[in-house]
């Protein structure tokens, strides 16, 4: 048998083994990016349903194409025939061609119909749930997430939600920022955070746990650091937490300032930042100068964006309440940094 013929089965075998390995990893729950994460809301469940339909259709199409291709490669191989000898001629088959076309139309129709059936429940759960009046403002900023709850409580990078209660997100970005994309895979699909515009959608968390918040839009140098967590907790625990935070945030809160430092400042100015992003600030007396800090975060400086655009006075006070403990000698007199 010519060498060219012997190489064909090896290539096919490698392709089949690789495909089975990838499928096995996904089906075994090892995920590795092959499948959506386990859903924790009706909307995410509908996304998963649509995903598996597409996987099934894709697998069917692959087999319909690949299996005959392999059969034809083996059946009509040269088998030692000279290059100048013409192989067997196969004429067209009208029934097969019509069936092939109608089959493709049927597959596309099924996929489109199923997706449009699932789509309304992805955008809005549409199920009876306790409450449902919670509207959380989600702001995508370089390079962190800012959340504002209905009672004015502010949080950075860590979002808390009540289980089995509908929550509406109002997603946006400040004017002058860039486009971000708010994504909690276990709860819903991605929604763009567009400067000056607001996008609303509703989720119904059905499982307690901690889920990753991801920015799904390349938004700049520290895009990879723009990650947070969503903590879905019992409704009574959520209500107690939001009431407690409202009381704490009436005045400067070093606890809030610490989360602001971690989410906003340390990603570029912390001691463990990979690469040269910005100067390390720990020990800088500027950290105790409220006026200087407010001016920099509200207006930016050099390549640094205005990370504190739109912050309240209480948020500035909270940040300074935390950073003054990081300032070096002479920080109290507003020394230069």
TORMAR-199624 format. One line per 3 residues: number of its first residue (from 0); their letters; for each residue x, y, z of N, C-alpha, C. Coordinates in steps of 0.05 Angstrom, whole numbers, plus 5000, padded with zeros to 4 digits. Layout:
N
NUM> a> X,Y,Z,X,Y,Z,X,Y,Z  ... $
//
This chain:
337
0> xxx> 5017,4976,5000,5000,5000,5000,5018,5025,5000  5012,5045,4983,5029,5068,4982,5029,5083,5009  5051,5097,5015,5053,5112,5040,5031,5132,5044 $
3> xxx> 5022,5145,5022,5001,5166,5025,4975,5153,5036  4970,5129,5028,4945,5115,5037,4948,5108,5066  4971,5100,5075,4975,5092,5103,4973,5116,5122 $
6> xxx> 4978,5141,5113,4977,5164,5130,4949,5173,5136  4930,5167,5118,4903,5176,5122,4890,5165,5147  4890,5139,5152,4878,5129,5177,4891,5141,5202 $
9> xxx> 4916,5146,5202,4930,5157,5226,4919,5185,5231  4916,5201,5211,4905,5228,5214,4876,5228,5224  4861,5209,5213,4833,5207,5221,4831,5197,5250 $
12> xxx> 4848,5178,5257,4848,5168,5285,4855,5190,5305  4875,5207,5298,4883,5229,5316,4859,5248,5319  4845,5255,5297,4823,5274,5299,4801,5263,5316 $
15> xxx> 4794,5237,5313,4773,5225,5328,4780,5224,5358  4805,5216,5364,4813,5215,5392,4813,5242,5405  4822,5263,5391,4821,5290,5401,4793,5300,5407 $
18> xxx> 4775,5294,5388,4747,5302,5391,4734,5287,5415  4739,5262,5418,4728,5247,5440,4739,5257,5467  4765,5264,5467,4777,5274,5492,4764,5300,5500 $
21> xxx> 4760,5318,5481,4747,5344,5487,4718,5340,5496  4704,5322,5482,4676,5317,5490,4674,5304,5517  4692,5286,5522,4692,5272,5548,4697,5291,5571 $
24> xxx> 4715,5310,5567,4721,5330,5588,4696,5347,5593  4682,5355,5572,4659,5372,5575,4636,5357,5588  4631,5332,5578,4608,5317,5589,4613,5307,5617 $
27> xxx> 4638,5304,5625,4645,5295,5652,4642,5318,5672  4636,5342,5663,4633,5364,5681,4658,5378,5687  4680,5371,5674,4706,5384,5679,4706,5412,5666 $
30> xxx> 4686,5418,5651,4681,5444,5638,4705,5452,5621  4726,5464,5633,4749,5473,5619,4742,5492,5596  4719,5506,5599,4710,5525,5579,4693,5514,5557 $
33> xxx> 4688,5487,5558,4672,5475,5536,4642,5479,5540  4633,5481,5565,4605,5483,5570,4600,5507,5589  4575,5518,5588,4568,5539,5607,4570,5529,5636 $
36> xxx> 4573,5547,5655,4574,5539,5683,4546,5531,5692  4545,5516,5714,4520,5506,5725,4502,5530,5730  4478,5531,5719,4460,5555,5722,4450,5558,5750 $
39> xxx> 4447,5583,5759,4436,5590,5785,4413,5609,5782  4401,5609,5758,4377,5626,5754,4362,5615,5730  4336,5620,5728,4321,5610,5704,4332,5620,5678 $
42> xxx> 4342,5645,5677,4353,5655,5652,4378,5640,5644  4395,5634,5663,4420,5619,5657,4413,5590,5649  4391,5579,5660,4383,5552,5652,4373,5552,5623 $
45> xxx> 4360,5573,5615,4350,5574,5587,4374,5577,5568  4394,5592,5577,4418,5594,5560,4431,5567,5557  4432,5552,5579,4444,5525,5578,4427,5507,5560 $
48> xxx> 4401,5509,5561,4384,5493,5544,4390,5498,5514  4392,5524,5508,4398,5531,5480,4426,5521,5472  4444,5522,5491,4472,5513,5485,4471,5483,5478 $
51> xxx> 4457,5467,5494,4457,5438,5488,4443,5431,5463  4422,5447,5456,4409,5443,5430,4429,5447,5407  4445,5469,5409,4464,5475,5388,4486,5454,5388 $
54> xxx> 4494,5444,5411,4514,5422,5412,4503,5398,5398  4477,5391,5403,4465,5368,5391,4463,5371,5360  4454,5394,5352,4452,5399,5323,4480,5399,5310 $
57> xxx> 4499,5412,5323,4526,5413,5312,4538,5385,5310  4533,5368,5330,4543,5341,5329,4530,5325,5306  4504,5329,5303,4489,5315,5281,4501,5323,5254 $
60> xxx> 4504,5349,5250,4515,5359,5225,4543,5348,5220  4559,5348,5241,4586,5338,5238,4586,5309,5230  4569,5293,5242,4569,5264,5235,4558,5260,5207 $
63> xxx> 4537,5276,5199,4526,5273,5172,4547,5280,5151  4565,5298,5157,4585,5306,5138,4610,5289,5140  4619,5284,5165,4645,5270,5169,4644,5240,5163 $
66> xxx> 4622,5227,5171,4620,5198,5166,4621,5192,5136  4603,5204,5120,4606,5199,5091,4633,5206,5080  4645,5228,5090,4671,5236,5080,4692,5214,5085 $
69> xxx> 4691,5202,5108,4710,5180,5114,4705,5156,5097  4679,5150,5093,4671,5127,5076,4681,5131,5048  4677,5156,5038,4685,5162,5010,4716,5161,5007 $
72> xxx> 4730,5171,5028,4759,5170,5027,4770,5142,5026  4757,5124,5040,4766,5096,5040,4757,5081,5015  4731,5085,5008,4720,5070,4986,4732,5078,4959 $
75> xxx> 4737,5104,4956,4746,5114,4930,4775,5122,4930  4790,5111,4948,4819,5117,4948,4832,5105,4923  4856,5115,4917,4869,5106,4892,4877,5077,4893 $
78> xxx> 4884,5066,4916,4890,5038,4919,4911,5028,4899  4931,5045,4894,4952,5037,4876,4947,5044,4847  4924,5056,4842,4918,5064,4814,4936,5087,4806 $
81> xxx> 4944,5087,4782,4961,5108,4771,4948,5135,4772  4964,5156,4773,4953,5183,4773,4939,5190,4747  4946,5177,4726,4934,5184,4700,4909,5168,4695 $
84> xxx> 4901,5151,4714,4877,5135,4710,4854,5148,4725  4832,5153,4711,4809,5167,4722,4794,5148,4740  4786,5158,4764,4771,5142,4783,4742,5138,4776 $
87> xxx> 4727,5122,4791,4699,5117,4786,4683,5143,4785  4664,5145,4767,4648,5169,4764,4621,5165,4778  4614,5183,4796,4589,5181,4811,4571,5204,4802 $
90> xxx> 4547,5197,4791,4529,5217,4781,4511,5228,4803  4498,5250,4798,4481,5263,4818,4456,5247,4825  4444,5254,4848,4420,5241,4858,4401,5262,4866 $
93> xxx> 4380,5267,4850,4361,5289,4856,4348,5286,4883  4339,5262,4890,4325,5258,4915,4344,5265,4939  4368,5256,4936,4388,5262,4958,4393,5292,4960 $
96> xxx> 4395,5305,4938,4400,5334,4938,4377,5350,4950  4352,5342,4942,4329,5355,4953,4326,5350,4983  4331,5325,4991,4330,5318,5019,4351,5332,5036 $
99> xxx> 4374,5335,5024,4396,5349,5038,4388,5379,5043  4376,5391,5023,4368,5419,5025,4346,5422,5045  4325,5405,5044,4303,5407,5062,4312,5401,5091 $
102> xxx> 4330,5383,5094,4341,5377,5121,4355,5401,5133  4370,5415,5117,4384,5439,5127,4364,5460,5135  4343,5464,5119,4322,5484,5125,4308,5476,5151 $
105> xxx> 4302,5450,5155,4289,5441,5179,4306,5446,5204  4332,5440,5202,4350,5444,5224,4351,5473,5233  4354,5491,5213,4355,5520,5219,4328,5529,5231 $
108> xxx> 4306,5519,5221,4280,5527,5232,4277,5518,5261  4285,5494,5267,4284,5484,5295,4301,5501,5313  4325,5507,5305,4343,5523,5322,4332,5550,5327 $
111> xxx> 4323,5564,5306,4312,5591,5309,4287,5591,5326  4269,5572,5322,4244,5571,5338,4250,5566,5367  4269,5548,5373,4275,5541,5401,4288,5565,5415 $
114> xxx> 4307,5579,5401,4320,5602,5413,4300,5624,5419  4282,5629,5400,4263,5651,5404,4242,5643,5426  4238,5618,5429,4220,5609,5451,4234,5613,5478 $
117> xxx> 4260,5609,5480,4274,5612,5505,4282,5641,5511  4284,5658,5490,4294,5685,5494,4280,5702,5514  4253,5703,5514,4239,5721,5533,4246,5714,5562 $
120> xxx> 4249,5689,5569,4256,5681,5596,4285,5687,5604  4302,5691,5583,4330,5698,5589,4331,5728,5597  4315,5744,5583,4315,5773,5589,4300,5779,5615 $
123> xxx> 4278,5765,5620,4261,5770,5643,4252,5743,5653  4258,5736,5679,4250,5709,5689,4220,5704,5687  4203,5725,5692,4175,5721,5688,4162,5701,5707 $
126> xxx> 4174,5697,5731,4164,5678,5750,4157,5693,5776  4137,5683,5790,4130,5695,5816,4152,5691,5836  4160,5712,5849,4181,5710,5869,4176,5732,5890 $
129> xxx> 4187,5727,5914,4184,5746,5935,4198,5772,5928  4185,5794,5933,4198,5820,5927,4198,5825,5897  4221,5834,5887,4223,5840,5859,4226,5869,5854 $
132> xxx> 4226,5886,5875,4228,5915,5871,4257,5924,5873  4276,5907,5879,4304,5914,5882,4315,5922,5854  4326,5947,5852,4340,5956,5828,4368,5963,5837 $
135> xxx> 4387,5948,5827,4415,5953,5833,4429,5966,5809  4441,5989,5814,4456,6003,5793,4484,5989,5790  4490,5981,5766,4516,5968,5761,4532,5987,5743 $
138> xxx> 4555,5996,5753,4571,6014,5737,4598,6001,5730  4603,5998,5705,4629,5988,5696,4649,6011,5693  4671,6010,5706,4691,6031,5706,4719,6019,5702 $
141> xxx> 4737,6035,5691,4765,6026,5690,4777,6027,5718  4782,6005,5731,4778,5977,5722,4765,5962,5745  4740,5969,5751,4726,5957,5774,4696,5960,5769 $
144> xxx> 4681,5946,5787,4652,5948,5786,4642,5963,5811  4624,5982,5806,4612,5997,5828,4582,5991,5828  4572,5984,5852,4544,5977,5855,4530,5996,5874 $
147> xxx> 4507,6006,5866,4491,6023,5884,4464,6010,5888  4458,6004,5913,4433,5990,5920,4410,6010,5924  4385,6000,5925,4362,6018,5926,4363,6038,5949 $
150> xxx> 4375,6031,5971,4376,6050,5994,4401,6067,5994  4416,6067,5972,4440,6084,5970,4466,6071,5979  4465,6047,5989,4489,6032,5997,4507,6028,5972 $
153> xxx> 4533,6032,5976,4552,6029,5954,4570,6005,5960  4577,5990,5939,4596,5968,5942,4614,5967,5917  4638,5956,5921,4657,5955,5900,4667,5926,5895 $
156> xxx> 4663,5917,5871,4672,5891,5862,4658,5867,5875  4646,5870,5898,4631,5849,5911,4601,5855,5911  4586,5839,5897,4557,5843,5894,4543,5823,5911 $
159> xxx> 4524,5832,5927,4508,5813,5943,4479,5814,5934  4467,5790,5931,4440,5788,5921,4424,5769,5939  4397,5773,5941,4381,5754,5957,4372,5731,5939 $
162> xxx> 4372,5707,5951,4363,5684,5936,4333,5684,5934  4323,5674,5912,4294,5671,5906,4279,5698,5907  4293,5719,5899,4280,5745,5897,4290,5759,5872 $
165> xxx> 4272,5769,5856,4280,5782,5831,4295,5808,5836  4316,5812,5821,4332,5836,5823,4335,5847,5795  4331,5873,5791,4335,5886,5766,4361,5901,5766 $
168> xxx> 4377,5896,5746,4403,5910,5743,4399,5933,5723  4410,5957,5730,4411,5980,5712,4441,5984,5706  4449,5974,5683,4478,5973,5676,4486,5997,5659 $
171> xxx> 4508,6010,5667,4517,6033,5652,4547,6037,5658  4557,6059,5647,4585,6067,5652,4585,6098,5651  4603,6110,5667,4603,6140,5667,4611,6151,5640 $
174> xxx> 4601,6175,5634,4610,6189,5610,4640,6194,5612  4654,6188,5590,4683,6191,5590,4698,6166,5596  4683,6145,5605,4696,6119,5609,4695,6103,5582 $
177> xxx> 4698,6077,5583,4697,6061,5559,4675,6040,5562  4670,6025,5541,4650,6004,5542,4661,5980,5558  4645,5970,5577,4650,5946,5591,4627,5926,5586 $
180> xxx> 4629,5902,5597,4607,5882,5593,4604,5867,5619  4581,5870,5632,4575,5857,5657,4565,5829,5653  4579,5810,5665,4573,5782,5660,4577,5765,5685 $
183> xxx> 4556,5753,5695,4557,5732,5716,4546,5707,5703  4564,5689,5693,4555,5667,5676,4533,5649,5689  4534,5646,5715,4515,5629,5728,4487,5641,5730 $
186> xxx> 4485,5668,5726,4460,5682,5730,4448,5692,5704  4464,5701,5685,4452,5713,5661,4473,5716,5640  4464,5724,5616,4482,5730,5594,4495,5758,5598 $
189> xxx> 4514,5764,5581,4529,5789,5583,4511,5813,5575  4516,5835,5589,4503,5861,5582,4524,5882,5581  4524,5897,5559,4544,5919,5556,4538,5942,5575 $
192> xxx> 4560,5952,5587,4558,5977,5603,4569,5999,5585  4551,6015,5574,4558,6035,5554,4557,6063,5567  4578,6079,5564,4579,6106,5576,4554,6122,5567 $
195> xxx> 4540,6133,5587,4518,6150,5582,4492,6136,5575  4492,6109,5574,4468,6094,5569,4462,6074,5591  4437,6066,5594,4430,6047,5615,4415,6023,5602 $
198> xxx> 4424,5999,5609,4411,5975,5600,4400,5960,5624  4375,5953,5623,4362,5940,5645,4355,5911,5639  4359,5893,5658,4350,5866,5656,4346,5855,5684 $
201> xxx> 4330,5834,5686,4322,5823,5712,4332,5794,5715  4341,5787,5738,4350,5760,5744,4336,5750,5769  4334,5724,5772,4322,5712,5795,4342,5691,5805 $
204> xxx> 4360,5698,5823,4378,5678,5834,4364,5655,5849  4370,5631,5842,4356,5608,5854,4374,5590,5871  4400,5597,5871,4419,5581,5887,4437,5599,5902 $
207> xxx> 4442,5592,5927,4461,5607,5943,4489,5599,5935  4508,5618,5938,4535,5611,5931,4550,5636,5922  4575,5633,5914,4592,5654,5905,4599,5650,5875 $
210> xxx> 4593,5670,5859,4597,5668,5830,4615,5691,5820  4629,5686,5799,4649,5705,5789,4635,5726,5771  4642,5751,5775,4634,5773,5757,4657,5778,5738 $
213> xxx> 4651,5778,5712,4671,5781,5691,4665,5805,5674  4685,5819,5665,4681,5839,5645,4686,5826,5618  4665,5824,5602,4667,5810,5576,4675,5827,5553 $
216> xxx> 4684,5851,5558,4692,5869,5536,4720,5880,5542  4739,5876,5523,4766,5886,5527,4765,5916,5531  4773,5925,5555,4768,5953,5563,4794,5968,5570 $
219> xxx> 4817,5956,5566,4841,5971,5572,4862,5954,5585  4883,5967,5595,4907,5954,5604,4902,5934,5626  4884,5940,5645,4879,5923,5668,4852,5909,5665 $
222> xxx> 4844,5903,5640,4819,5889,5636,4818,5862,5650  4840,5848,5651,4840,5821,5664,4836,5823,5694  4841,5847,5705,4838,5850,5734,4809,5858,5741 $
225> xxx> 4793,5863,5721,4766,5873,5726,4747,5849,5731  4752,5837,5754,4736,5814,5762,4726,5819,5790  4703,5808,5796,4692,5810,5823,4677,5785,5830 $
228> xxx> 4661,5786,5851,4645,5763,5859,4617,5772,5865  4598,5753,5860,4570,5757,5868,4564,5736,5889  4555,5746,5912,4548,5728,5934,4517,5727,5936 $
231> xxx> 4506,5704,5930,4477,5700,5933,4472,5688,5960  4457,5703,5977,4454,5696,6005,4424,5695,6012  4416,5684,6035,4388,5684,6043,4377,5712,6043 $
234> xxx> 4351,5715,6037,4339,5742,6035,4340,5757,6061  4335,5743,6084,4336,5758,6110,4365,5767,6116  4384,5751,6109,4412,5759,6113,4419,5783,6095 $
237> xxx> 4409,5782,6070,4414,5805,6052,4401,5830,6063  4376,5829,6073,4363,5852,6084,4378,5864,6108  4387,5845,6125,4402,5855,6149,4429,5868,6140 $
240> xxx> 4442,5856,6120,4468,5868,6111,4464,5896,6099  4444,5899,6082,4440,5924,6068,4432,5946,6088  4416,5938,6109,4409,5958,6129,4433,5966,6146 $
243> xxx> 4450,5946,6153,4474,5952,6168,4493,5970,6153  4496,5964,6127,4514,5981,6111,4504,6009,6108  4477,6012,6106,4466,6039,6104,4472,6056,6128 $
246> xxx> 4472,6043,6152,4479,6057,6176,4509,6064,6177  4525,6045,6169,4554,6050,6170,4563,6071,6150  4550,6072,6127,4559,6091,6106,4547,6119,6109 $
249> xxx> 4532,6124,6131,4523,6151,6136,4547,6170,6141  4569,6159,6151,4593,6174,6156,4616,6158,6143  4640,6169,6145,4664,6156,6133,4667,6128,6144 $
252> xxx> 4670,6108,6126,4672,6081,6134,4699,6069,6124  4717,6064,6143,4743,6052,6135,4739,6025,6122  4717,6011,6130,4711,5985,6117,4706,5988,6088 $
255> xxx> 4688,6008,6081,4683,6013,6053,4708,6023,6039  4723,6041,6053,4748,6051,6041,4768,6029,6034  4769,6008,6051,4786,5986,6045,4778,5971,6020 $
258> xxx> 4752,5967,6016,4743,5953,5992,4748,5971,5968  4746,5997,5971,4751,6015,5949,4781,6014,5941  4798,6014,5961,4827,6013,5956,4834,5987,5941 $
261> xxx> 4823,5965,5950,4829,5939,5937,4818,5938,5908  4793,5947,5905,4780,5945,5879,4790,5966,5859  4796,5990,5868,4802,6012,5850,4832,6018,5848 $
264> xxx> 4844,6021,5871,4872,6032,5872,4893,6010,5870  4890,5989,5885,4911,5969,5887,4916,5954,5861  4897,5954,5843,4900,5940,5818,4922,5952,5801 $
267> xxx> 4928,5978,5805,4949,5991,5790,4972,6000,5808  4966,6005,5834,4986,6017,5852,4993,5999,5875  4983,5974,5875,4989,5956,5897,5017,5944,5895 $
270> xxx> 5026,5931,5916,5053,5920,5916,5057,5896,5898  5035,5882,5890,5038,5858,5875,5028,5860,5846  5028,5884,5835,5018,5889,5808,5038,5878,5788 $
273> xxx> 5029,5861,5769,5047,5850,5749,5053,5872,5728  5078,5876,5723,5085,5896,5703,5085,5924,5715  5093,5944,5700,5094,5971,5709,5069,5985,5701 $
276> xxx> 5049,5987,5720,5024,6000,5715,5024,6029,5727  5031,6030,5752,5032,6056,5766,5050,6053,5790  5059,6076,5801,5077,6074,5824,5063,6062,5849 $
279> xxx> 5077,6047,5864,5066,6037,5889,5062,6060,5908  5038,6061,5921,5031,6083,5937,5034,6079,5967  5036,6054,5976,5039,6049,6004,5063,6064,6016 $
282> xxx> 5057,6079,6037,5078,6095,6049,5080,6123,6039  5065,6130,6018,5065,6157,6007,5048,6176,6024  5059,6198,6033,5044,6216,6050,5020,6228,6036 $
285> xxx> 5019,6227,6010,4996,6237,5995,4970,6223,6003  4973,6198,6013,4949,6182,6019,4933,6194,6043  4945,6213,6058,4930,6225,6080,4920,6253,6072 $
288> xxx> 4925,6262,6048,4916,6288,6039,4890,6286,6024  4868,6292,6038,4841,6288,6026,4838,6304,6001  4846,6329,6001,4842,6347,5978,4857,6336,5954 $
291> xxx> 4881,6327,5958,4897,6316,5936,4885,6290,5925  4876,6273,5943,4864,6248,5934,4838,6253,5918  4821,6271,5929,4796,6277,5915,4802,6289,5887 $
294> xxx> 4821,6307,5885,4828,6319,5859,4837,6298,5839  4853,6279,5848,4865,6259,5830,4843,6239,5821  4827,6229,5840,4808,6208,5832,4785,6219,5816 $
297> xxx> 4778,6245,5821,4756,6256,5806,4764,6265,5778  4789,6274,5775,4798,6285,5750,4818,6268,5735  4830,6249,5749,4852,6234,5736,4877,6250,5736 $
300> xxx> 4899,6236,5728,4924,6250,5725,4942,6235,5706  4952,6248,5685,4968,6234,5665,4952,6212,5651  4963,6188,5652,4949,6165,5639,4928,6153,5657 $
303> xxx> 4926,6162,5682,4907,6151,5700,4879,6163,5695  4859,6146,5690,4832,6157,5685,4819,6168,5711  4797,6182,5708,4783,6193,5730,4767,6171,5744 $
306> xxx> 4780,6154,5760,4768,6131,5771,4745,6137,5791  4746,6161,5803,4726,6169,5822,4705,6188,5812  4702,6189,5786,4681,6206,5774,4654,6199,5785 $
309> xxx> 4640,6218,5797,4613,6214,5807,4612,6202,5835  4635,6198,5848,4634,6188,5876,4622,6209,5894  4608,6200,5915,4597,6219,5935,4619,6228,5954 $
312> xxx> 4613,6249,5969,4633,6258,5989,4638,6237,6010  4617,6222,6017,4621,6200,6037,4640,6179,6026  4639,6173,6000,4658,6154,5989,4687,6164,5990 $
315> xxx> 4691,6190,5983,4717,6201,5985,4727,6200,6014  4710,6207,6033,4717,6206,6062,4724,6178,6070  4709,6158,6060,4715,6130,6067,4741,6121,6057 $
318> xxx> 4748,6129,6032,4774,6121,6020,4796,6133,6037  4794,6159,6044,4815,6172,6059,4817,6160,6087  4794,6152,6099,4795,6140,6125,4811,6114,6125 $
321> xxx> 4812,6101,6102,4829,6077,6100,4857,6084,6092  4861,6101,6072,4888,6106,6061,4906,6121,6080  4895,6136,6098,4912,6151,6117,4928,6132,6134 $
324> xxx> 4919,6108,6138,4934,6088,6153,4957,6076,6137  4957,6081,6110,4978,6071,6093,4999,6092,6087  4992,6117,6095,5010,6140,6089,5036,6138,6105 $
327> xxx> 5057,6149,6093,5083,6150,6107,5085,6174,6126  5108,6179,6137,5113,6201,6155,5107,6227,6141  5095,6246,6156,5088,6272,6144,5062,6272,6129 $
330> xxx> 5047,6249,6129,5023,6247,6114,5002,6266,6123  5001,6272,6149,4981,6289,6160,4982,6318,6149  5005,6327,6140,5007,6354,6130,5005,6356,6100 $
333> xxx> 4996,6334,6087,4992,6335,6058,5018,6337,6043  5038,6321,6052,5064,6322,6039,5062,6313,6010  5082,6319,5994,5082,6313,5966,5089,6284,5961 $
336> x> 5076,6272,5940,5081,6244,5933,5093,6242,5907 $
//
